[in-house]
Amino acid sequence: MALRDANIAEYNLVKVTSIFPPRCKVIPAHRGQKKLKAGQIVYVVLAESATNEPNRLIAASIGVAIPRDPDQYGYLSEHHSYGETSHKVGEYAEDLAAYMLATTLGISFEDDVTYDSRKDLWRIKKEIVSTRNITQTAVGEKNGLWTTAIAAAVLLA
């Protein structure tokens, strides 16, 4: 049901790792769905969290760090947690993606990175990286039935 709610149930999903390809663009889900057909093999970075504990808060989030240079690859991160708000989980997923990109660039994340919350940009040395997330939370069904939250980044060729 979580895949249906995310509008990706009718595709054959192949999980991939965390590279945001060079020259890749983020587009709205409704535009991406127009490019897909039922039964098609679709590559996704997928985060999922599940519980059968009544009233348990669960969350799944995908974060992305996109470098200023379109020829440079970025990173997607998956994060799943329990008992945290969507805001906290989403920020963590963004931080994780920015951290992975910083370490790829050979930069000490703790020493050389600053965050400008007003502009929502990471400044890594002279590179400017934008970050964003998609996060889904759910509360465990009151009678203990399984509940799942998923977040996905679909990669179109």
C-alpha positions in Angstrom: 0.0 0.0 0.0 2.9 2.4 0.7 4.1 1.9 -2.9 0.6 2.7 -4.1 0.5 5.8 -2.0 3.8 6.8 -3.5 2.4 6.2 -7.1 5.2 3.7 -7.9 3.5 0.3 -7.3 2.9 -0.4 -11.0 6.6 -0.4 -11.9 9.4 -3.0 -11.4 11.6 -1.2 -8.9 15.4 -1.8 -8.9 17.1 -0.3 -5.9 20.3 1.6 -6.7 22.9 3.3 -4.5 23.3 6.9 -3.8 24.8 8.8 -6.8 22.9 11.8 -8.2 24.1 11.7 -11.8 25.9 14.6 -13.4 23.5 16.9 -15.4 20.5 15.2 -13.7 17.6 17.5 -13.0 14.9 17.3 -10.3 11.4 17.3 -11.8 8.0 17.1 -10.2 6.6 13.6 -9.7 3.6 14.3 -12.0 6.0 15.1 -14.9 8.1 12.0 -14.2 5.1 9.7 -14.1 4.2 10.8 -17.7 7.5 9.3 -18.9 6.8 5.9 -17.3 4.7 2.9 -18.3 3.2 0.2 -16.1 5.6 -2.8 -15.8 8.6 -0.7 -16.7 11.9 -1.3 -14.9 12.5 1.8 -12.8 15.6 2.7 -10.8 15.0 4.1 -7.4 16.8 5.2 -4.2 14.4 4.0 -1.6 14.1 4.5 2.1 11.5 2.5 4.1 10.5 2.1 7.7 7.9 -0.3 9.0 6.3 -1.2 12.3 3.6 -3.3 13.8 3.8 -1.5 17.1 0.6 0.4 17.7 0.9 4.2 17.5 4.7 4.1 16.8 5.9 7.1 14.7 8.0 6.0 11.8 9.7 8.0 9.1 11.5 7.4 5.8 13.5 10.1 4.0 15.6 10.7 0.9 18.1 13.6 1.0 20.0 15.0 -2.0 23.0 17.2 -2.2 23.4 18.8 -5.7 26.7 20.5 -6.6 26.8 23.9 -8.4 28.8 22.4 -11.2 26.3 20.3 -13.3 29.2 18.1 -14.6 29.9 17.0 -11.0 27.9 14.2 -9.5 26.0 14.6 -6.2 24.6 12.3 -3.6 21.3 10.9 -2.5 20.9 9.5 1.0 18.4 7.2 2.6 17.4 7.6 6.2 14.7 5.8 8.2 13.9 6.3 11.9 11.5 5.9 14.7 9.9 8.6 16.9 11.2 11.6 15.0 9.3 14.3 13.2 9.4 14.7 9.5 11.4 17.9 9.8 14.1 16.3 11.9 14.4 13.2 9.7 14.4 15.3 6.5 17.2 17.6 7.8 19.2 14.6 8.8 18.9 13.0 5.3 20.0 16.3 3.7 23.0 16.6 6.1 23.9 13.0 5.3 23.9 13.6 1.5 26.0 16.8 2.0 28.4 15.0 4.2 28.9 12.2 1.6 29.5 14.9 -1.1 32.0 16.8 1.1 34.0 13.7 1.8 34.1 12.8 -1.9 35.5 16.3 -2.6 38.2 15.6 0.1 36.8 18.2 2.5 36.5 17.8 6.2 32.8 18.2 6.8 33.1 19.5 10.3 35.8 22.1 9.7 35.2 23.4 6.2 31.4 23.4 5.8 28.9 26.1 6.9 25.2 26.1 6.6 23.1 29.0 5.6 19.6 28.1 6.8 18.0 31.2 5.2 19.1 30.1 1.7 19.2 26.3 2.4 22.6 26.0 0.8 25.7 24.2 1.9 28.9 26.0 1.2 31.7 23.4 0.7 34.9 25.4 0.2 34.2 27.2 -3.1 31.4 24.8 -4.1 27.8 25.7 -3.4 25.6 22.7 -2.9 21.8 22.8 -2.7 20.1 20.2 -0.6 16.5 19.0 -0.3 14.6 16.1 1.0 11.4 14.1 0.5 10.1 12.6 3.7 7.1 10.4 4.7 6.0 9.7 8.2 3.3 7.3 9.5 1.9 6.2 12.8 1.6 2.5 13.5 -1.9 1.1 13.2 -3.7 1.1 16.6 -4.3 -2.7 16.5 -0.8 -3.7 15.5 -1.2 -4.3 11.8 1.9 -3.5 9.8 2.4 0.1 8.8 5.1 1.2 6.3 6.4 4.6 5.3 8.5 5.0 2.2 10.3 7.8 0.4 11.8 7.4 -3.1 13.8 9.2 -5.6 13.1 7.8 -9.1 15.9 8.0 -11.6 14.8 8.4 -15.2 17.1 7.7 -18.1 
